[in-house]
Amino acid sequence: MLLVDLRNVLFENPRRYLGVAVTRVWLALGLAVFSLVPAQADIPQNGPVLHVFWSLGCPVCIRQKPWIEALDTRFPGLQVVEMELSRSDQFHAIFEDMATERGTSAAYVPTLILGPRVWVGDTPAQRAEIESAIAALLAGEELVPDRRDTLRLPVLGEVDPAAASVLGLTVLIAFVDGFNPCSVWVLTLLLGMVISSGSRKRVAVVGVSFLLTTAVIYGAFIAGLFSVLAFAFALPWVRWGVALFALGFGLVSIKDYFWFGRGISFSIPEGQKPGIYQRIRGLRQQDLSTPALIGATVAMAAGIALVELPCTAGFPVIWSGILADRGVSGMAFIGLLAVYVLTYLGVELAIFAVAITGMTLGRMGEQHGRALKLLGGFVMVALAGALALRPELMEDLIGSLVLFGTALGVAALVMLAYGKMTASG
């Protein structure tokens, strides 16, 4: 037909047939383009749509992806729209608009949006909620927005309960971690030696220098752990690996309460203690200037911190694993890390405050160290079990408190029973 029109335009009557030919060409092009578009029946129009915002650099997103890809098979009628954010900016505006409409921020991935509901991260409890919401929509039920009341916390203001659970868990783990017998022993020994010089100024200089050095080294150690685990948690077996590590660490700590110094022990080796004593005694020299005293304290604190890392690695490993599993990253991780380090130093800051105000300080004996190991060991075992078997226990503040309270209660009962048994024996 188009060839006939072309002959008529060229040889018969150009004015008469030109308009007809052009019209037919446009119609042919339109039909060709329309044939490339999928049939309207192939695109779900009334079924639920799950929008998934993710990134190639997000290990939680990678871990979640097989479950996402299986949803449309498990739920016929569901349309899954995946939008990858790291390779281009084409989906950023959509992410911002959809998050704003639902009263949340487009700050973290993975973020899943289904109707008025939003989920950030990937946990077993969230997967169960999403599947229930999909089933409800496919059954014709209306999905209502998830109206979670915010919590108002001091300094931080209003905080979402999910964020509050992570913050609360951070404070709980760091607080128990702060009762580390290795670190507390070194600090009490250090301050006790300097107090004997009778100079409050020297106590302040040594104490502040030691605490700041410990904070920097411990913070860098935890940040390095997290950077590794954040990517490793994309592998399904890593969660079990972290849980087994924490379980072993906790069991060894519990063992130290009953058989201190026997077998495997995450404590400062006895052979290195004479060298620590010698370096600490050097800080009592009266002829050391303030800069020299600061330098000597920092060097000694750095060396001791590296020596005692095996003594204190358990809690940072499991805390980093929990944050990696929750998909925490960026400024949120930096803020939580600052909270962790400050809370961890809380016990040592209290010891320092007692030393500088009263210029007197008792020393921590073996019995105190064994008790701290027992308490920390039971908490570590409880966290390992929760991470491997019941991670939902740590997804709200109440669950975390119950977990820690139960572990500490069991440790206290064991301590009481063992004390009575040894006293009667």
Secondary structure, DSSP 8 states (H G I E B T S, - for coil): -HHHHHHIIIII-HHHHHHHHHHHHHHHHHHHHHHHS--GGGS-SSS-EEEEEE-TT-HHHHHHHHHHHHHHHHSTT-EEEEEE-SS-STTHHHHHHHHHHTT--S-SSSEEEETTEEEES--HHHHHHHHHHHHHHHTT----------EEETTTEEE-HHHHHHHHHHHHHHHHHHS-HHHHHHHHHHHHHHHTTT-HHHHHHHHHHHHHHHHHHHHHHHHHHHHHHHHHTTSTTHHHHHHHHHHHHHHHHHHHHHSTTSSS--S--GGGHHHHHHHHHHTT-TT--HHHHHHHHHHHHHHHHHHHHHHH-HHHHHHHHHHHHHT--HHHHHHHHHHHHHHHTHHHHHHHHHHHHHS------HHHHHHHHHHHHHHHHHHHHHHHH-GGGGSSHHHHHHHHHHHHHHHHHHHHHHHHHHHH-
